[in-house]
Amino acid sequence: MHVQVKAQHSAAAQVHKFGGSSLASAERFAAVADILLQQNRQQALWVVVSAPGGTTDALLAIIAAAENTTARDAALAALQTQLSALVTQTLAADAAAAVTGQLLQWLAAVPDALVQQQPNDVLAIGERLSALLLSEVLKQRGLNAAALDARDFLRLKQHQPDWLQSTTLLAELTQPDTVHVVTGYIARDEKGRSITLGRNGSDYSATLLGALLSAADVTIWTDVKAIYSADPRKVKTALPYRQVSWQQACQLAQLGNPVLHARTLSPLTGTATALRVRSSYQPEHAGCRVVQQDSTQQENAQQKSAEQGFITELDNVTLLTLHQDIAVSAAQLALELQQPVIALPQQGDNLCWLLPAVCAEQALDYLAGLNIHAVWDTQRYYALAWLKAESSAHTEPAEQLLQQRGVLHRYESAQQLIWLLAKPLPAQALEQLHQYLIQPAPLVQPMVQPELQIVVAGTGNVGAEFLAMLAAQQQRCATKLKLNLAGVLNSRRAALKDSIAITDWQTALAAGDSWHAEQLSAYLQALPAPKVLVDITPSRDFAQLYPALIAAGCDIISANKQGVTLPGVEYRQIKHALVQHQRQWLSNTTCGAGIPVQRTLQELLNAGDRITEVSGIFSGTLSWLLCKYDGSKPFSDFVLEAQQAGLTEPDPRDDLSGKDVQRKLLVLARELGIALELDDIALQPLLPAGLEQGSWQEFWPQRAQLDSAIAALFAKAQAEGKVLRYVASLAMQHSKPVAKVALEAVSPQHALAAIAPCDNVFAIQSAWYDSNPLVLKGPGAGKVVTAGGLHADLAQLINQFIGPAATPAPLT
């Protein structure tokens, strides 16, 4: 890039860019301010900001709902509440009122902008808020700061910067002795229309600004502390490089590396500006410099970087084949698509370009408009790219390993080697490849012991018991897999640390801070794979985070019934995320505590059996009450006794309502692939109508209604020689599911009669178990059995990583 006219700024200017995860909460805004206050005050300070975490996605959802005014307005109201809370939590009252007022004006203009087909003006709201909010935070810290909308100076013509006009406009807006906080992601085209800069647009904004200012440095603050030889979330031994040459950085960007992107680098190519990558979560680390050398430095710098090699991945990509005599390049197509397009080493007379499958049809349409006809290989691939170092690497073992995984295509040049496979490589295989290709000496290195990162949400009775049992799991797996406790959180605070001693988790949690969803997602994203989140909360809000947690690379183990019983749309979103990111969700303890009912159902289905009915006693609490009740005293006395023994919810009416049993039946229905909603399950509560209103204290004087109702049902059942049981059932009748939860009187010979207090019973009828159902029975409540069930799910995951243990753990 050659800029003919420069603004009259000091060449010592510095530009700092912060992304959405760095600006997702009041705490993160404060952390960003801390970082900026530590910078060299002798240099002009410019800051580029993305929208607060999650805001752009919310605005895109509002734009998508433009035709549905009810949905649009509901989404707008939710976003207004969310962003107003962020402002209030971040600023002092007077400043917060002013910023909130401006925010409300922007949001109020959204419906008109959508009517006028101006979606980019809507998308700009997030960045505008971040710039205004951060400038006010910096003012509170004693700095002279001003928010600047990039659309007031940044001009692009046909995707290319208009350097002359942008430089002139920027010079007019620059204020002396001021920290300028600039909106990322947005600009204007030659007609003055708002545009967005596409994928990683704020990074591109930062380097464009750096070029306009002739800045000494541009720093991209992200969630990793360096540019690594491989993805550190997957490859534990990935090398953090403190310096990378511009040539290598450009090659990495062309290969779709997630930290560096071709558009980000292009404005600074050929300038004296250095680019640095640093972690906003670990600002004490110096990060990695991407350096351009002059001719006197070139030889030494190349020698230094010659030892560096990289492997990088691209998933869900596809191939376009074109005739070599065409008038467009892969770089031009990438600019049009705002997506990476990789020109593969040429083999034969044709060109092969690799690009994300999601934009293949758009690419074909663009090329067809230029009268260029491309052949689309509609198969979707996983691409593994190795950027070679000059030092020798042992490629033969790497090739053998990949051939075992089924290489479909292979492309090699002097600088790089790209393999295309049908599906992504597991973390262990990437670890091996890294040793062969990046750390090749000695020829055979001892394998690094793999680690499973475990984050536990929920520290109540069951959560504490699960953590107490985790030490034994660690010992069982010690020779093959390290189980690393990387986080513990509850609704109030979180300890998110690289490694927490299991015996010390309470202390770590007590020293933890409050947390928010974006912070948790960012932390999980940065953790190396494999990783699992264990949800032992009762929270619906937390369960709604599952798609984001899965996208961060986590498998999920859940005792939280809320996730499995969300409305169908949300439940399918979780299942879609599992497929998309190739993760697992184990939820065996959501029904039956430690009884392996879900696993049994899956094994029967996988073996070819056909389930016709599942019924049973799904509540340990109601099992205890109905086994204990003998008519000798009021039923409410037994309820009080169960409450005092810790067998009920804090308000026992939650158990008596039957809704928990209803949810568990929905869990099993969905496990069987039956598309039910909660309201599709008929429910007869144990609690007489009206008694669910008010508090437990208000209910207690009215308990005689409950006592008389149960006493009458008990007397009737006793007269018939039967016993009372609270039964859930799901049956297929004429190919349609019939599901109900109700109090039933059963004979003493019935499978549901002969149980101990607290027992759960599951009777499974199928093509194989027709006249004589398969019965599973055991404790259905209690912290030990539930925590044990969670560990059974964890063991299932562990065995997939390392294989079953050679010898079983001793019985105790």
Disulfide bonds with the S-S distance in Angstrom:
none
